[in-house]
Amino acid sequence: MESALNLLRRIFKNRKQQRFLVRNGTLVVIVTPGTQDQEEQRKVHVIDISMGGAAFIYEGSPEEFKNSGFMKISASTPHDEKVYFETVSDIPAPGSTEATEPFRRRGVKFTWMGALGESYLKDFIKEKMLCRL
């Protein structure tokens, strides 16, 4: 019953930013900070995105992304242009089975991006947008 109530809240809750469904196969790079040589980068599949946040699917455990702090919206994004985020939700992906490393869905809200990062994000949404949610 609780999940049905949460679904209704999400449907009728007004969002600050318009959210867009993206084309299948759209990837971003999630970076776990460390030293320059030990920075870990992983490509993940984006489900939907807005100027305020995004949702993506990844394979693994939540602990692997615990220290993640920013994403590059494209491999060609300059190193200095990062979109910082904080995790809002991290749940098993719909339809995933309990395996050794199940697929998970993580929702994030963007906490900071430079002016150039905001411009890259707007262009990324225009290029990858499939439809408005």
Backbone as CSV, one residue per row, in Angstrom:
resi,resn,N_x,N_y,N_z,CA_x,CA_y,CA_z,C_x,C_y,C_z
1,MET,0.812,-1.189,0.000,0.000,0.000,0.000,0.860,1.258,0.000
2,GLU,1.963,1.208,0.728,2.828,2.380,0.802,3.392,2.744,-0.574
3,SER,3.747,1.744,-1.367,4.292,2.046,-2.688,3.247,2.716,-3.584
4,ALA,1.983,2.341,-3.450,0.933,2.985,-4.232,0.786,4.450,-3.823
5,LEU,0.881,4.711,-2.522,0.803,6.096,-2.056,1.988,6.916,-2.551
6,ASN,3.160,6.323,-2.525,4.346,7.028,-3.036,4.219,7.319,-4.525
7,LEU,3.658,6.373,-5.263,3.449,6.574,-6.702,2.500,7.745,-6.933
8,LEU,1.402,7.797,-6.186,0.450,8.905,-6.329,1.101,10.236,-5.972
9,ARG,1.924,10.260,-4.941,2.617,11.500,-4.569,3.523,11.967,-5.701
10,ARG,4.251,11.013,-6.302,5.155,11.395,-7.392,4.396,11.904,-8.599
11,ILE,3.247,11.306,-8.885,2.465,11.721,-10.058,1.924,13.134,-9.872
12,PHE,1.422,13.440,-8.688,0.756,14.709,-8.477,1.645,15.787,-7.863
13,LYS,2.859,15.462,-7.546,3.781,16.446,-6.986,4.357,17.293,-8.122
14,ASN,4.300,18.598,-7.958,4.859,19.482,-8.973,6.382,19.480,-8.873
15,ARG,7.042,19.347,-9.987,8.503,19.380,-10.025,8.959,20.803,-10.300
16,LYS,10.117,21.134,-9.765,10.681,22.458,-10.012,11.199,22.552,-11.445
17,GLN,11.690,21.440,-11.969,12.256,21.398,-13.312,11.515,20.362,-14.157
18,GLN,11.288,20.674,-15.424,10.667,19.725,-16.351,11.618,18.558,-16.565
19,ARG,11.115,17.335,-16.417,11.932,16.145,-16.572,11.705,15.558,-17.953
20,PHE,12.771,15.006,-18.563,12.706,14.465,-19.916,13.191,13.027,-19.942
21,LEU,12.454,12.168,-20.623,12.878,10.808,-20.892,13.937,10.889,-21.983
22,VAL,15.022,10.130,-21.851,16.090,10.202,-22.849,16.114,8.937,-23.707
23,ARG,16.769,9.050,-24.842,16.875,7.921,-25.768,17.588,6.744,-25.110
24,ASN,17.185,5.550,-25.492,17.807,4.335,-24.988,19.291,4.324,-25.353
25,GLY,20.126,3.943,-24.423,21.563,3.885,-24.680,22.299,5.169,-24.342
26,THR,21.612,6.160,-23.759,22.258,7.411,-23.384,23.106,7.174,-22.134
27,LEU,24.368,7.565,-22.210,25.312,7.328,-21.119,25.865,8.627,-20.556
28,VAL,26.203,8.601,-19.271,26.987,9.662,-18.641,28.113,8.978,-17.876
29,VAL,29.113,9.739,-17.501,30.247,9.206,-16.758,30.143,9.686,-15.322
30,ILE,30.065,8.729,-14.384,30.041,9.041,-12.956,31.471,8.906,-12.441
31,VAL,31.909,9.921,-11.697,33.291,9.957,-11.222,33.318,9.890,-9.702
32,THR,34.140,8.994,-9.184,34.399,8.931,-7.756,35.721,9.640,-7.532
33,PRO,35.688,10.769,-6.807,36.900,11.558,-6.616,38.003,10.773,-5.906
34,GLY,39.198,11.143,-6.202,40.392,10.568,-5.605,41.561,11.367,-6.121
35,THR,42.720,10.797,-6.089,43.834,11.494,-6.704,43.646,11.455,-8.209
36,GLN,44.323,12.311,-8.907,44.177,12.394,-10.365,44.382,11.029,-11.018
37,ASP,45.344,10.254,-10.526,45.642,8.952,-11.123,44.649,7.872,-10.698
38,GLN,43.985,8.058,-9.549,43.117,7.014,-9.026,41.636,7.349,-9.114
39,GLU,41.278,8.393,-9.832,39.876,8.734,-10.023,39.194,7.600,-10.755
40,GLU,38.094,7.099,-10.209,37.370,6.015,-10.847,36.228,6.581,-11.673
41,GLN,36.121,6.140,-12.913,35.065,6.611,-13.806,34.272,5.412,-14.298
42,ARG,32.938,5.552,-14.265,32.053,4.486,-14.734,30.956,5.075,-15.592
43,LYS,30.700,4.436,-16.713,29.590,4.860,-17.567,28.321,4.185,-17.073
44,VAL,27.236,4.981,-17.007,25.940,4.467,-16.570,24.868,4.914,-17.561
45,HIS,23.761,4.170,-17.594,22.656,4.474,-18.505,21.684,5.437,-17.850
46,VAL,21.468,6.571,-18.487,20.529,7.566,-17.987,19.113,7.176,-18.415
47,ILE,18.160,7.311,-17.476,16.751,7.021,-17.773,16.032,8.315,-18.103
48,ASP,16.161,9.280,-17.190,15.556,10.588,-17.417,16.437,11.654,-16.778
49,ILE,16.207,12.911,-17.211,17.069,13.997,-16.759,16.297,15.308,-16.788
50,SER,16.697,16.228,-15.939,16.165,17.587,-15.944,17.324,18.513,-15.600
51,MET,17.063,19.800,-15.564,18.113,20.736,-15.159,18.394,20.617,-13.661
52,GLY,17.528,19.914,-12.936,17.699,19.782,-11.495,18.193,18.433,-11.025
53,GLY,18.178,17.416,-11.892,18.605,16.091,-11.464,18.462,15.063,-12.560
54,ALA,18.723,13.806,-12.205,18.673,12.728,-13.188,18.416,11.410,-12.478
55,ALA,18.065,10.392,-13.258,17.958,9.023,-12.770,18.756,8.156,-13.725
56,PHE,19.506,7.205,-13.166,20.277,6.303,-14.008,20.275,4.896,-13.445
57,ILE,20.558,3.939,-14.324,20.619,2.520,-13.976,22.089,2.110,-13.987
58,TYR,22.468,1.347,-12.978,23.833,0.835,-12.923,23.815,-0.580,-12.381
59,GLU,24.900,-1.298,-12.612,25.041,-2.649,-12.098,26.054,-2.616,-10.967
60,GLY,25.674,-3.162,-9.834,26.584,-3.189,-8.700,25.870,-2.884,-7.404
61,SER,26.654,-2.511,-6.417,26.080,-2.225,-5.104,26.105,-0.721,-4.842
62,PRO,25.222,-0.248,-3.956,25.198,1.182,-3.636,26.529,1.666,-3.052
63,GLU,27.233,0.791,-2.359,28.512,1.172,-1.758,29.542,1.601,-2.806
64,GLU,29.446,1.020,-4.003,30.389,1.370,-5.063,30.242,2.828,-5.487
65,PHE,29.045,3.394,-5.289,28.788,4.779,-5.678,28.695,5.706,-4.474
66,LYS,28.983,5.165,-3.289,28.821,5.945,-2.060,29.594,7.254,-2.098
67,ASN,30.804,7.239,-2.586,31.646,8.431,-2.596,31.581,9.216,-3.901
68,SER,30.717,8.780,-4.820,30.584,9.514,-6.081,30.101,10.913,-5.784
69,GLY,30.580,11.848,-6.558,30.191,13.210,-6.279,29.882,14.042,-7.498
70,PHE,30.306,13.600,-8.668,29.983,14.394,-9.843,29.917,13.526,-11.084
71,MET,29.321,14.095,-12.119,29.223,13.384,-13.391,29.721,14.285,-14.510
72,LYS,30.186,13.634,-15.529,30.499,14.308,-16.785,29.407,13.883,-17.741
73,ILE,28.753,14.845,-18.345,27.625,14.489,-19.196,28.057,13.990,-20.563
74,SER,29.333,14.111,-20.842,29.859,13.592,-22.093,31.342,13.341,-21.914
75,ALA,31.844,12.367,-22.617,33.271,12.057,-22.507,34.118,13.227,-22.972
76,SER,33.541,14.104,-23.807,34.306,15.243,-24.316,34.185,16.482,-23.429
77,THR,33.419,16.356,-22.313,33.289,17.492,-21.403,34.655,17.793,-20.800
78,PRO,35.072,19.060,-20.785,36.357,19.389,-20.181,36.399,18.940,-18.729
79,HIS,37.585,18.566,-18.260,37.752,18.034,-16.905,37.240,19.009,-15.852
80,ASP,37.375,20.314,-16.091,36.965,21.301,-15.099,35.451,21.488,-15.034
81,GLU,34.721,21.052,-16.036,33.272,21.235,-16.056,32.600,19.970,-15.549
82,LYS,32.160,20.016,-14.293,31.550,18.865,-13.650,30.168,19.254,-13.170
83,VAL,29.280,18.280,-13.127,27.951,18.484,-12.582,27.918,17.701,-11.267
84,TYR,27.948,18.418,-10.151,27.950,17.779,-8.835,26.532,17.386,-8.463
85,PHE,26.404,16.280,-7.729,25.078,15.801,-7.337,25.118,15.166,-5.961
86,GLU,23.908,14.975,-5.419,23.775,14.177,-4.213,22.646,13.186,-4.452
87,THR,22.792,11.998,-3.887,21.828,10.928,-4.099,20.537,11.197,-3.338
88,VAL,19.416,11.006,-4.034,18.105,11.158,-3.429,17.496,9.781,-3.155
89,SER,17.692,8.854,-4.095,17.176,7.492,-3.931,18.100,6.500,-4.617
90,ASP,18.079,5.277,-4.122,18.853,4.185,-4.713,18.106,2.900,-4.397
91,ILE,17.420,2.357,-5.409,16.561,1.195,-5.214,16.859,0.148,-6.282
92,PRO,16.450,-1.128,-6.050,16.601,-2.118,-7.123,15.818,-1.664,-8.351
93,ALA,16.402,-1.852,-9.509,15.735,-1.448,-10.753,14.504,-2.314,-10.984
94,PRO,13.440,-1.725,-11.500,12.248,-2.522,-11.788,12.597,-3.678,-12.713
95,GLY,12.152,-4.860,-12.351,12.386,-6.036,-13.181,13.730,-6.700,-12.960
96,SER,14.588,-6.140,-12.097,15.883,-6.784,-11.873,15.686,-7.973,-10.940
97,THR,16.531,-8.962,-11.123,16.457,-10.147,-10.282,17.565,-10.092,-9.247
98,GLU,17.393,-10.815,-8.179,18.428,-10.860,-7.154,19.582,-11.706,-7.679
99,ALA,20.602,-11.052,-8.112,21.803,-11.726,-8.593,22.948,-11.255,-7.714
100,THR,24.145,-11.682,-8.023,25.273,-11.242,-7.211,25.467,-9.744,-7.322
101,GLU,25.214,-9.176,-8.478,25.274,-7.725,-8.653,24.038,-7.278,-9.413
102,PRO,22.948,-7.024,-8.693,21.711,-6.636,-9.376,21.802,-5.225,-9.957
103,PHE,20.915,-4.963,-10.883,20.827,-3.616,-11.434,20.061,-2.743,-10.454
104,ARG,20.497,-1.483,-10.332,19.866,-0.552,-9.412,19.539,0.744,-10.130
105,ARG,18.543,1.455,-9.604,18.147,2.757,-10.135,18.501,3.802,-9.084
106,ARG,19.291,4.781,-9.490,19.691,5.850,-8.570,19.143,7.172,-9.081
107,GLY,18.481,7.893,-8.193,17.989,9.231,-8.488,18.900,10.236,-7.803
108,VAL,19.322,11.260,-8.525,20.216,12.270,-7.956,19.672,13.661,-8.236
109,LYS,20.013,14.590,-7.352,19.701,15.995,-7.625,21.026,16.720,-7.780
110,PHE,21.050,17.622,-8.738,22.267,18.373,-8.994,22.423,19.440,-7.924
111,THR,23.630,19.550,-7.396,23.878,20.525,-6.341,24.680,21.712,-6.842
112,TRP,25.468,21.528,-7.873,26.235,22.646,-8.409,26.789,22.282,-9.780
113,MET,26.821,23.289,-10.650,27.500,23.166,-11.943,27.890,24.570,-12.366
114,GLY,29.003,24.677,-13.017,29.429,25.982,-13.509,28.549,26.427,-14.666
115,ALA,28.723,27.652,-15.103,27.926,28.182,-16.212,28.128,27.360,-17.476
116,LEU,29.370,26.950,-17.732,29.639,26.133,-18.916,29.017,24.752,-18.750
117,GLY,29.050,24.203,-17.540,28.415,22.917,-17.268,26.915,22.980,-17.500
118,GLU,26.288,24.081,-17.103,24.858,24.262,-17.323,24.553,24.323,-18.820
119,SER,25.416,24.976,-19.572,25.242,25.055,-21.017,25.371,23.661,-21.653
120,TYR,26.382,22.876,-21.214,26.536,21.503,-21.716,25.303,20.673,-21.388
121,LEU,24.768,20.836,-20.168,23.601,20.065,-19.754,22.389,20.408,-20.617
122,LYS,22.159,21.690,-20.890,21.041,22.091,-21.755,21.185,21.472,-23.142
123,ASP,22.393,21.524,-23.699,22.631,20.935,-25.023,22.426,19.420,-24.997
124,PHE,22.888,18.766,-23.927,22.745,17.323,-23.769,21.270,16.941,-23.755
125,ILE,20.459,17.681,-22.993,19.026,17.391,-22.920,18.372,17.569,-24.289
126,LYS,18.708,18.644,-24.986,18.131,18.877,-26.320,18.486,17.746,-27.281
127,GLU,19.736,17.277,-27.219,20.222,16.249,-28.127,19.641,14.872,-27.813
128,LYS,19.509,14.538,-26.527,19.127,13.181,-26.120,17.662,13.015,-25.755
129,MET,16.910,14.112,-25.704,15.517,14.061,-25.252,14.667,13.214,-26.184
130,LEU,13.914,12.315,-25.584,12.956,11.504,-26.331,11.562,12.100,-26.186
131,CYS,11.184,12.413,-24.941,9.889,13.054,-24.690,9.884,13.657,-23.290
132,ARG,8.911,14.531,-23.054,8.746,15.130,-21.720,7.957,14.183,-20.854
133,LEU,8.299,14.148,-19.585,7.541,13.314,-18.639,6.531,14.166,-17.915
